[in-house]
Amino acid sequence: MILAKIHVTLKASVLDPQGEAVGKSLHALGYDEVQEVRVGKFIEVKVDTADFSMAKERVREMCEKLLANTVIEKYSFELAEVAE
Amino acid sequence: MILAKIHVTLKASVLDPQGEAVGKSLHALGYDEVQEVRVGKFIEVKVDTADFSMAKERVREMCEKLLANTVIEKYSFELAEVAE
């Protein structure tokens, strides 16, 4: 079994209203040192295979087709062997 | 400047309907090897300080007070020095 840990984040050039809202809330709570907040997704996908090179290609496809909107988001992932 | 990379995920005992929906969509696309999907948040917070031990404590507080709902979510984070 392989676990893919996928990060999907907005591209740097894309405005992040959710991150801005969180930043404002942190300021309101007194965290004045906060400069910038960006909010993205962290997706864990467990795949039933032991073939890392195939898993890498399939997970890349999943990101391209469904998990990320590549017009405004970028993604990265790492794979790790896990117990069943 | 320190960048905190924060992962907020549902506790293992908590149902994840969003993850289930993504899993079903992946199956519908033909990714039958997908066993389980969990969806969490990935939050990047840039803080204007060079003091790592203070940043660690302040970011922990931010997670407890605002970024995570500790009843159903757990969080972890790492800190890294970044250019201004």
N, CA and C atoms of all chains as a GROMACS GRO file, in nm:
protein
  504
    1MET      N    1   0.085  -0.119   0.000
    1MET     CA    2   0.000   0.000   0.000
    1MET      C    3   0.089   0.125   0.000
    2ILE      N    4   0.053   0.218  -0.085
    2ILE     CA    5   0.132   0.342  -0.093
    2ILE      C    6   0.042   0.460  -0.055
    3LEU      N    7   0.096   0.549   0.029
    3LEU     CA    8   0.022   0.670   0.066
    3LEU      C    9   0.081   0.789  -0.008
    4ALA      N   10  -0.004   0.860  -0.081
    4ALA     CA   11   0.039   0.982  -0.149
    4ALA      C   12  -0.004   1.102  -0.064
    5LYS      N   13   0.091   1.185  -0.028
    5LYS     CA   14   0.061   1.309   0.044
    5LYS      C   15   0.072   1.424  -0.055
    6ILE      N   16  -0.044   1.483  -0.086
    6ILE     CA   17  -0.052   1.579  -0.195
    6ILE      C   18  -0.080   1.720  -0.141
    7HIS      N   19  -0.002   1.816  -0.184
    7HIS     CA   20  -0.027   1.956  -0.150
    7HIS      C   21  -0.080   2.028  -0.274
    8VAL      N   22  -0.196   2.091  -0.258
    8VAL     CA   23  -0.252   2.171  -0.368
    8VAL      C   24  -0.261   2.315  -0.317
    9THR      N   25  -0.190   2.404  -0.383
    9THR     CA   26  -0.188   2.544  -0.338
    9THR      C   27  -0.215   2.638  -0.455
   10LEU      N   28  -0.267   2.754  -0.424
   10LEU     CA   29  -0.288   2.854  -0.528
   10LEU      C   30  -0.153   2.900  -0.583
   11LYS      N   31  -0.149   2.926  -0.714
   11LYS     CA   32  -0.027   2.982  -0.772
   11LYS      C   33   0.002   3.117  -0.707
   12ALA      N   34   0.128   3.154  -0.703
   12ALA     CA   35   0.170   3.276  -0.632
   12ALA      C   36   0.100   3.400  -0.685
   13SER      N   37   0.068   3.399  -0.814
   13SER     CA   38   0.008   3.518  -0.876
   13SER      C   39  -0.142   3.529  -0.850
   14VAL      N   40  -0.202   3.426  -0.789
   14VAL     CA   41  -0.347   3.423  -0.768
   14VAL      C   42  -0.383   3.474  -0.629
   15LEU      N   43  -0.477   3.566  -0.622
   15LEU     CA   44  -0.523   3.618  -0.494
   15LEU      C   45  -0.585   3.508  -0.409
   16ASP      N   46  -0.565   3.513  -0.278
   16ASP     CA   47  -0.616   3.412  -0.188
   16ASP      C   48  -0.705   3.479  -0.081
   17PRO      N   49  -0.834   3.498  -0.111
   17PRO     CA   50  -0.923   3.568  -0.017
   17PRO      C   51  -0.936   3.493   0.116
   18GLN      N   52  -0.934   3.359   0.110
   18GLN     CA   53  -0.944   3.282   0.234
   18GLN      C   54  -0.822   3.306   0.323
   19GLY      N   55  -0.705   3.306   0.260
   19GLY     CA   56  -0.583   3.336   0.334
   19GLY      C   57  -0.585   3.476   0.393
   20GLU      N   58  -0.636   3.571   0.314
   20GLU     CA   59  -0.646   3.710   0.365
   20GLU      C   60  -0.737   3.718   0.486
   21ALA      N   61  -0.851   3.647   0.479
   21ALA     CA   62  -0.945   3.648   0.590
   21ALA      C   63  -0.882   3.588   0.717
   22VAL      N   64  -0.807   3.480   0.698
   22VAL     CA   65  -0.740   3.418   0.813
   22VAL      C   66  -0.636   3.513   0.869
   23GLY      N   67  -0.561   3.579   0.781
   23GLY     CA   68  -0.461   3.677   0.825
   23GLY      C   69  -0.524   3.788   0.907
   24LYS      N   70  -0.639   3.839   0.860
   24LYS     CA   71  -0.707   3.946   0.935
   24LYS      C   72  -0.754   3.898   1.071
   25SER      N   73  -0.804   3.775   1.074
   25SER     CA   74  -0.849   3.719   1.203
   25SER      C   75  -0.731   3.704   1.299
   26LEU      N   76  -0.616   3.664   1.245
   26LEU     CA   77  -0.498   3.650   1.332
   26LEU      C   78  -0.454   3.786   1.384
   27HIS      N   79  -0.460   3.889   1.299
   27HIS     CA   80  -0.428   4.024   1.346
   27HIS      C   81  -0.524   4.068   1.456
   28ALA      N   82  -0.655   4.038   1.435
   28ALA     CA   83  -0.757   4.076   1.533
   28ALA      C   84  -0.731   4.007   1.667
   29LEU      N   85  -0.668   3.890   1.663
   29LEU     CA   86  -0.636   3.817   1.786
   29LEU      C   87  -0.504   3.865   1.848
   30GLY      N   88  -0.439   3.961   1.783
   30GLY     CA   89  -0.317   4.018   1.840
   30GLY      C   90  -0.188   3.964   1.782
   31TYR      N   91  -0.196   3.882   1.677
   31TYR     CA   92  -0.074   3.829   1.617
   31TYR      C   93  -0.026   3.924   1.508
   32ASP      N   94   0.031   4.035   1.552
   32ASP     CA   95   0.070   4.141   1.459
   32ASP      C   96   0.190   4.102   1.373
   33GLU      N   97   0.262   3.999   1.416
   33GLU     CA   98   0.381   3.957   1.340
   33GLU      C   99   0.345   3.881   1.212
   34VAL      N  100   0.216   3.846   1.197
   34VAL     CA  101   0.175   3.770   1.078
   34VAL      C  102   0.178   3.860   0.955
   35GLN      N  103   0.254   3.818   0.852
   35GLN     CA  104   0.272   3.899   0.731
   35GLN      C  105   0.181   3.854   0.619
   36GLU      N  106   0.173   3.723   0.600
   36GLU     CA  107   0.096   3.671   0.488
   36GLU      C  108   0.047   3.532   0.523
   37VAL      N  109  -0.076   3.503   0.480
   37VAL     CA  110  -0.130   3.368   0.501
   37VAL      C  111  -0.181   3.317   0.367
   38ARG      N  112  -0.147   3.193   0.335
   38ARG     CA  113  -0.200   3.128   0.215
   38ARG      C  114  -0.261   2.996   0.260
   39VAL      N  115  -0.381   2.969   0.209
   39VAL     CA  116  -0.450   2.846   0.248
   39VAL      C  117  -0.460   2.752   0.128
   40GLY      N  118  -0.415   2.631   0.147
   40GLY     CA  119  -0.424   2.532   0.041
   40GLY      C  120  -0.484   2.403   0.094
   41LYS      N  121  -0.479   2.299   0.011
   41LYS     CA  122  -0.535   2.171   0.050
   41LYS      C  123  -0.424   2.069   0.071
   42PHE      N  124  -0.450   1.978   0.163
   42PHE     CA  125  -0.359   1.868   0.189
   42PHE      C  126  -0.441   1.740   0.175
   43ILE      N  127  -0.412   1.663   0.073
   43ILE     CA  128  -0.494   1.546   0.040
   43ILE      C  129  -0.409   1.420   0.053
   44GLU      N  130  -0.460   1.325   0.131
   44GLU     CA  131  -0.391   1.198   0.145
   44GLU      C  132  -0.470   1.090   0.069
   45VAL      N  133  -0.403   1.026  -0.023
   45VAL     CA  134  -0.468   0.922  -0.103
   45VAL      C  135  -0.391   0.791  -0.083
   46LYS      N  136  -0.463   0.689  -0.035
   46LYS     CA  137  -0.402   0.558  -0.016
   46LYS      C  138  -0.431   0.474  -0.138
   47VAL      N  139  -0.328   0.425  -0.203
   47VAL     CA  140  -0.349   0.345  -0.324
   47VAL      C  141  -0.297   0.204  -0.304
   48ASP      N  142  -0.375   0.109  -0.355
   48ASP     CA  143  -0.347  -0.033  -0.336
   48ASP      C  144  -0.253  -0.084  -0.444
   49THR      N  145  -0.127  -0.053  -0.429
   49THR     CA  146  -0.024  -0.100  -0.522
   49THR      C  147   0.109  -0.094  -0.449
   50ALA      N  148   0.207  -0.165  -0.500
   50ALA     CA  149   0.341  -0.160  -0.442
   50ALA      C  150   0.439  -0.101  -0.543
   51ASP      N  151   0.385  -0.064  -0.658
   51ASP     CA  152   0.469  -0.017  -0.769
   51ASP      C  153   0.480   0.137  -0.764
   52PHE      N  154   0.592   0.184  -0.713
   52PHE     CA  155   0.608   0.328  -0.693
   52PHE      C  156   0.605   0.408  -0.823
   53SER      N  157   0.666   0.356  -0.927
   53SER     CA  158   0.671   0.437  -1.050
   53SER      C  159   0.534   0.446  -1.114
   54MET      N  160   0.454   0.338  -1.102
   54MET     CA  161   0.318   0.344  -1.154
   54MET      C  162   0.234   0.437  -1.067
   55ALA      N  163   0.250   0.425  -0.934
   55ALA     CA  164   0.173   0.511  -0.843
   55ALA      C  165   0.204   0.658  -0.870
   56LYS      N  166   0.329   0.688  -0.896
   56LYS     CA  167   0.369   0.827  -0.922
   56LYS      C  168   0.296   0.881  -1.044
   57GLU      N  169   0.292   0.801  -1.150
   57GLU     CA  170   0.225   0.844  -1.272
   57GLU      C  171   0.074   0.857  -1.252
   58ARG      N  172   0.014   0.762  -1.181
   58ARG     CA  173  -0.132   0.764  -1.159
   58ARG      C  174  -0.171   0.881  -1.068
   59VAL      N  175  -0.093   0.908  -0.965
   59VAL     CA  176  -0.126   1.018  -0.875
   59VAL      C  177  -0.110   1.152  -0.948
   60ARG      N  178  -0.009   1.160  -1.033
   60ARG     CA  179   0.008   1.281  -1.114
   60ARG      C  180  -0.117   1.305  -1.198
   61GLU      N  181  -0.165   1.198  -1.261
   61GLU     CA  182  -0.288   1.206  -1.340
   61GLU      C  183  -0.407   1.251  -1.256
   62MET      N  184  -0.422   1.194  -1.136
   62MET     CA  185  -0.534   1.232  -1.047
   62MET      C  186  -0.530   1.380  -1.016
   63CYS      N  187  -0.410   1.431  -0.993
   63CYS     CA  188  -0.394   1.574  -0.965
   63CYS      C  189  -0.437   1.656  -1.086
   64GLU      N  190  -0.391   1.616  -1.204
   64GLU     CA  191  -0.420   1.692  -1.326
   64GLU      C  192  -0.569   1.690  -1.358
   65LYS      N  193  -0.635   1.573  -1.337
   65LYS     CA  194  -0.773   1.556  -1.379
   65LYS      C  195  -0.874   1.604  -1.277
   66LEU      N  196  -0.842   1.587  -1.147
   66LEU     CA  197  -0.946   1.610  -1.047
   66LEU      C  198  -0.902   1.694  -0.927
   67LEU      N  199  -0.784   1.663  -0.874
   67LEU     CA  200  -0.751   1.718  -0.741
   67LEU      C  201  -0.709   1.864  -0.746
   68ALA      N  202  -0.646   1.905  -0.856
   68ALA     CA  203  -0.602   2.044  -0.867
   68ALA      C  204  -0.667   2.109  -0.989
   69ASN      N  205  -0.695   2.235  -0.978
   69ASN     CA  206  -0.736   2.315  -1.094
   69ASN      C  207  -0.609   2.384  -1.142
   70THR      N  208  -0.547   2.325  -1.245
   70THR     CA  209  -0.412   2.370  -1.282
   70THR      C  210  -0.409   2.508  -1.348
   71VAL      N  211  -0.526   2.565  -1.371
   71VAL     CA  212  -0.527   2.704  -1.420
   71VAL      C  213  -0.480   2.798  -1.308
   72ILE      N  214  -0.526   2.771  -1.187
   72ILE     CA  215  -0.493   2.862  -1.076
   72ILE      C  216  -0.415   2.795  -0.963
   73GLU      N  217  -0.406   2.662  -0.967
   73GLU     CA  218  -0.339   2.592  -0.857
   73GLU      C  219  -0.218   2.513  -0.906
   74LYS      N  220  -0.123   2.492  -0.814
   74LYS     CA  221  -0.013   2.400  -0.842
   74LYS      C  222  -0.017   2.288  -0.739
   75TYR      N  223   0.046   2.179  -0.772
   75TYR     CA  224   0.043   2.065  -0.679
   75TYR      C  225   0.181   2.003  -0.670
   76SER      N  226   0.203   1.935  -0.558
   76SER     CA  227   0.323   1.855  -0.541
   76SER      C  228   0.284   1.737  -0.454
   77PHE      N  229   0.357   1.628  -0.464
   77PHE     CA  230   0.323   1.515  -0.378
   77PHE      C  231   0.446   1.431  -0.348
   78GLU      N  232   0.436   1.357  -0.240
   78GLU     CA  233   0.538   1.258  -0.209
   78GLU      C  234   0.468   1.126  -0.182
   79LEU      N  235   0.538   1.018  -0.208
   79LEU     CA  236   0.481   0.884  -0.188
   79LEU      C  237   0.557   0.812  -0.078
   80ALA      N  238   0.485   0.735   0.001
   80ALA     CA  239   0.550   0.656   0.106
   80ALA      C  240   0.480   0.522   0.119
   81GLU      N  241   0.558   0.420   0.145
   81GLU     CA  242   0.504   0.287   0.171
   81GLU      C  243   0.436   0.290   0.308
   82VAL      N  244   0.314   0.234   0.317
   82VAL     CA  245   0.249   0.224   0.448
   82VAL      C  246   0.197   0.082   0.468
   83ALA      N  247   0.174   0.048   0.594
   83ALA     CA  248   0.114  -0.082   0.625
   83ALA      C  249  -0.030  -0.084   0.576
   84GLU      N  250  -0.082  -0.201   0.547
   84GLU     CA  251  -0.221  -0.216   0.496
   84GLU      C  252  -0.320  -0.153   0.594
   85MET      N  253   1.256   3.651   0.870
   85MET     CA  254   1.119   3.607   0.842
   85MET      C  255   1.112   3.455   0.852
   86ILE      N  256   1.008   3.408   0.920
   86ILE     CA  257   0.992   3.263   0.935
   86ILE      C  258   0.861   3.221   0.868
   87LEU      N  259   0.868   3.112   0.792
   87LEU     CA  260   0.748   3.056   0.730
   87LEU      C  261   0.706   2.931   0.805
   88ALA      N  262   0.581   2.932   0.854
   88ALA     CA  263   0.525   2.813   0.919
   88ALA      C  264   0.440   2.738   0.818
   89LYS      N  265   0.471   2.611   0.798
   89LYS     CA  266   0.389   2.525   0.711
   89LYS      C  267   0.307   2.435   0.801
   90ILE      N  268   0.176   2.459   0.800
   90ILE     CA  269   0.087   2.396   0.897
   90ILE      C  270  -0.006   2.298   0.827
   91HIS      N  271  -0.014   2.177   0.879
   91HIS     CA  272  -0.110   2.078   0.829
   91HIS      C  273  -0.222   2.062   0.931
   92VAL      N  274  -0.346   2.081   0.887
   92VAL     CA  275  -0.461   2.059   0.974
   92VAL      C  276  -0.543   1.945   0.912
   93THR      N  277  -0.556   1.836   0.986
   93THR     CA  278  -0.628   1.720   0.932
   93THR      C  279  -0.731   1.671   1.033
   94LEU      N  280  -0.835   1.608   0.981
   94LEU     CA  281  -0.935   1.548   1.069
   94LEU      C  282  -0.872   1.435   1.150
   95LYS      N  283  -0.913   1.422   1.275
   95LYS     CA  284  -0.866   1.308   1.355
   95LYS      C  285  -0.911   1.179   1.288
   96ALA      N  286  -0.833   1.073   1.308
   96ALA     CA  287  -0.859   0.946   1.240
   96ALA      C  288  -1.000   0.894   1.267
   97SER      N  289  -1.053   0.923   1.385
   97SER     CA  290  -1.184   0.870   1.424
   97SER      C  291  -1.300   0.949   1.363
   98VAL      N  292  -1.270   1.062   1.298
   98VAL     CA  293  -1.375   1.149   1.247
   98VAL      C  294  -1.402   1.119   1.099
   99LEU      N  295  -1.528   1.103   1.064
   99LEU     CA  296  -1.566   1.078   0.925
   99LEU      C  297  -1.529   1.198   0.837
  100ASP      N  298  -1.488   1.169   0.714
  100ASP     CA  299  -1.446   1.275   0.622
  100ASP      C  300  -1.530   1.266   0.494
  101PRO      N  301  -1.647   1.330   0.493
  101PRO     CA  302  -1.735   1.321   0.376
  101PRO      C  303  -1.671   1.379   0.250
  102GLN      N  304  -1.591   1.484   0.266
  102GLN     CA  305  -1.525   1.544   0.149
  102GLN      C  306  -1.426   1.443   0.088
  103GLY      N  307  -1.350   1.378   0.176
  103GLY     CA  308  -1.257   1.276   0.129
  103GLY      C  309  -1.329   1.161   0.061
  104GLU      N  310  -1.445   1.121   0.118
  104GLU     CA  311  -1.524   1.014   0.057
  104GLU      C  312  -1.572   1.053  -0.082
  105ALA      N  313  -1.616   1.177  -0.096
  105ALA     CA  314  -1.665   1.226  -0.226
  105ALA      C  315  -1.552   1.225  -0.328
  106VAL      N  316  -1.434   1.270  -0.287
  106VAL     CA  317  -1.318   1.270  -0.378
  106VAL      C  318  -1.284   1.126  -0.417
  107GLY      N  319  -1.286   1.035  -0.320
  107GLY     CA  320  -1.258   0.894  -0.346
  107GLY      C  321  -1.354   0.837  -0.449
  108LYS      N  322  -1.483   0.869  -0.433
  108LYS     CA  323  -1.583   0.818  -0.529
  108LYS      C  324  -1.559   0.875  -0.668
  109SER      N  325  -1.524   1.003  -0.674
  109SER     CA  326  -1.494   1.064  -0.805
  109SER      C  327  -1.374   0.997  -0.870
  110LEU      N  328  -1.273   0.965  -0.790
  110LEU     CA  329  -1.154   0.899  -0.846
  110LEU      C  330  -1.190   0.759  -0.898
  111HIS      N  331  -1.276   0.688  -0.823
  111HIS     CA  332  -1.322   0.557  -0.872
  111HIS      C  333  -1.398   0.573  -1.004
  112ALA      N  334  -1.485   0.675  -1.010
  112ALA     CA  335  -1.563   0.698  -1.132
  112ALA      C  336  -1.472   0.728  -1.251
  113LEU      N  337  -1.355   0.784  -1.223
  113LEU     CA  338  -1.259   0.813  -1.331
  113LEU      C  339  -1.173   0.691  -1.365
  114GLY      N  340  -1.195   0.580  -1.294
  114GLY     CA  341  -1.122   0.458  -1.326
  114GLY      C  342  -1.004   0.427  -1.237
  115TYR      N  343  -0.986   0.507  -1.131
  115TYR     CA  344  -0.873   0.482  -1.040
  115TYR      C  345  -0.916   0.385  -0.931
  116ASP      N  346  -0.930   0.258  -0.970
  116ASP     CA  347  -0.985   0.157  -0.878
  116ASP      C  348  -0.888   0.123  -0.765
  117GLU      N  349  -0.761   0.159  -0.781
  117GLU     CA  350  -0.663   0.126  -0.677
  117GLU      C  351  -0.674   0.218  -0.556
  118VAL      N  352  -0.754   0.325  -0.568
  118VAL     CA  353  -0.768   0.419  -0.456
  118VAL      C  354  -0.848   0.354  -0.342
  119GLN      N  355  -0.788   0.351  -0.223
  119GLN     CA  356  -0.849   0.285  -0.108
  119GLN      C  357  -0.917   0.384  -0.016
  120GLU      N  358  -0.848   0.493   0.011
  120GLU     CA  359  -0.903   0.589   0.107
  120GLU      C  360  -0.848   0.727   0.073
  121VAL      N  361  -0.934   0.828   0.089
  121VAL     CA  362  -0.891   0.966   0.066
  121VAL      C  363  -0.929   1.048   0.188
  122ARG      N  364  -0.835   1.128   0.236
  122ARG     CA  365  -0.864   1.220   0.346
  122ARG      C  366  -0.823   1.359   0.299
  123VAL      N  367  -0.909   1.457   0.324
  123VAL     CA  368  -0.879   1.593   0.280
  123VAL      C  369  -0.858   1.683   0.401
  124GLY      N  370  -0.747   1.751   0.402
  124GLY     CA  371  -0.716   1.843   0.512
  124GLY      C  372  -0.674   1.978   0.456
  125LYS      N  373  -0.627   2.063   0.547
  125LYS     CA  374  -0.584   2.196   0.506
  125LYS      C  375  -0.433   2.210   0.518
  126PHE      N  376  -0.378   2.291   0.429
  126PHE     CA  377  -0.236   2.322   0.433
  126PHE      C  378  -0.225   2.474   0.438
  127ILE      N  379  -0.180   2.525   0.551
  127ILE     CA  380  -0.180   2.670   0.572
  127ILE      C  381  -0.036   2.719   0.587
  128GLU      N  382   0.000   2.819   0.508
  128GLU     CA  383   0.133   2.878   0.520
  128GLU      C  384   0.120   3.016   0.584
  129VAL      N  385   0.189   3.036   0.693
  129VAL     CA  386   0.183   3.163   0.764
  129VAL      C  387   0.325   3.220   0.772
  130LYS      N  388   0.341   3.340   0.717
  130LYS     CA  389   0.471   3.406   0.721
  130LYS      C  390   0.472   3.501   0.841
  131VAL      N  391   0.567   3.483   0.931
  131VAL     CA  392   0.571   3.568   1.050
  131VAL      C  393   0.700   3.648   1.054
  132ASP      N  394   0.685   3.772   1.091
  132ASP     CA  395   0.796   3.868   1.091
  132ASP      C  396   0.874   3.860   1.222
  133THR      N  397   0.956   3.758   1.234
  133THR     CA  398   1.041   3.742   1.350
  133THR      C  399   1.157   3.651   1.309
  134ALA      N  400   1.265   3.655   1.386
  134ALA     CA  401   1.376   3.564   1.359
  134ALA      C  402   1.393   3.468   1.476
  135ASP      N  403   1.304   3.478   1.574
  135ASP     CA  404   1.314   3.399   1.696
  135ASP      C  405   1.233   3.270   1.681
  136PHE      N  406   1.301   3.160   1.654
  136PHE     CA  407   1.231   3.034   1.626
  136PHE      C  408   1.151   2.983   1.745
  137SER      N  409   1.206   2.996   1.866
  137SER     CA  410   1.134   2.938   1.979
  137SER      C  411   1.008   3.018   2.009
  138MET      N  412   1.014   3.151   1.989
  138MET     CA  413   0.895   3.231   2.008
  138MET      C  414   0.794   3.201   1.896
  139ALA      N  415   0.843   3.190   1.772
  139ALA     CA  416   0.754   3.161   1.659
  139ALA      C  417   0.683   3.028   1.683
  140LYS      N  418   0.756   2.931   1.734
  140LYS     CA  419   0.697   2.798   1.757
  140LYS      C  420   0.581   2.808   1.855
  141GLU      N  421   0.601   2.882   1.962
  141GLU     CA  422   0.497   2.898   2.062
  141GLU      C  423   0.377   2.976   2.006
  142ARG      N  424   0.406   3.084   1.932
  142ARG     CA  425   0.296   3.167   1.877
  142ARG      C  426   0.217   3.091   1.772
  143VAL      N  427   0.285   3.016   1.686
  143VAL     CA  428   0.213   2.940   1.582
  143VAL      C  429   0.129   2.830   1.647
  144ARG      N  430   0.182   2.767   1.752
  144ARG     CA  431   0.104   2.666   1.825
  144ARG      C  432  -0.025   2.729   1.878
  145GLU      N  433  -0.013   2.849   1.935
  145GLU     CA  434  -0.130   2.922   1.985
  145GLU      C  435  -0.231   2.952   1.872
  146MET      N  436  -0.178   2.999   1.757
  146MET     CA  437  -0.267   3.029   1.643
  146MET      C  438  -0.346   2.905   1.603
  147CYS      N  439  -0.279   2.790   1.602
  147CYS     CA  440  -0.346   2.665   1.567
  147CYS      C  441  -0.455   2.634   1.669
  148GLU      N  442  -0.423   2.647   1.796
  148GLU     CA  443  -0.519   2.614   1.902
  148GLU      C  444  -0.639   2.708   1.900
  149LYS      N  445  -0.612   2.837   1.875
  149LYS     CA  446  -0.719   2.937   1.886
  149LYS      C  447  -0.802   2.952   1.759
  150LEU      N  448  -0.738   2.939   1.643
  150LEU     CA  449  -0.810   2.975   1.521
  150LEU      C  450  -0.799   2.872   1.408
  151LEU      N  451  -0.679   2.822   1.384
  151LEU     CA  452  -0.657   2.748   1.259
  151LEU      C  453  -0.713   2.606   1.262
  152ALA      N  454  -0.713   2.545   1.381
  152ALA     CA  455  -0.766   2.409   1.391
  152ALA      C  456  -0.882   2.406   1.489
  153ASN      N  457  -0.978   2.320   1.462
  153ASN     CA  458  -1.083   2.291   1.559
  153ASN      C  459  -1.039   2.164   1.631
  154THR      N  460  -0.978   2.181   1.747
  154THR     CA  461  -0.910   2.068   1.811
  154THR      C  462  -1.006   1.961   1.864
  155VAL      N  463  -1.136   1.988   1.857
  155VAL     CA  464  -1.231   1.881   1.893
  155VAL      C  465  -1.225   1.769   1.789
  156ILE      N  466  -1.217   1.809   1.662
  156ILE     CA  467  -1.221   1.707   1.555
  156ILE      C  468  -1.095   1.705   1.468
  157GLU      N  469  -1.009   1.805   1.485
  157GLU     CA  470  -0.891   1.813   1.399
  157GLU      C  471  -0.761   1.807   1.480
  158LYS      N  472  -0.657   1.760   1.413
  158LYS     CA  473  -0.524   1.769   1.472
  158LYS      C  474  -0.437   1.854   1.379
  159TYR      N  475  -0.328   1.905   1.434
  159TYR     CA  476  -0.242   1.989   1.352
  159TYR      C  477  -0.096   1.955   1.377
  160SER      N  478  -0.014   1.987   1.279
  160SER     CA  479   0.130   1.978   1.297
  160SER      C  480   0.190   2.088   1.212
  161PHE      N  481   0.309   2.132   1.247
  161PHE     CA  482   0.370   2.235   1.164
  161PHE      C  483   0.522   2.227   1.170
  162GLU      N  484   0.583   2.285   1.069
  162GLU     CA  485   0.728   2.300   1.068
  162GLU      C  486   0.761   2.445   1.036
  163LEU      N  487   0.873   2.491   1.085
  163LEU     CA  488   0.915   2.630   1.064
  163LEU      C  489   1.041   2.633   0.980
  164ALA      N  490   1.049   2.731   0.892
  164ALA     CA  491   1.170   2.747   0.813
  164ALA      C  492   1.199   2.895   0.794
  165GLU      N  493   1.327   2.928   0.795
  165GLU     CA  494   1.370   3.065   0.767
  165GLU      C  495   1.347   3.094   0.618
  166VAL      N  496   1.289   3.209   0.587
  166VAL     CA  497   1.275   3.247   0.445
  166VAL      C  498   1.324   3.390   0.425
  167ALA      N  499   1.356   3.421   0.300
  167ALA     CA  500   1.396   3.558   0.266
  167ALA      C  501   1.276   3.651   0.283
  168GLU      N  502   1.302   3.776   0.308
  168GLU     CA  503   1.193   3.875   0.327
  168GLU      C  504   1.101   3.880   0.206
   0.00000   0.00000   0.00000
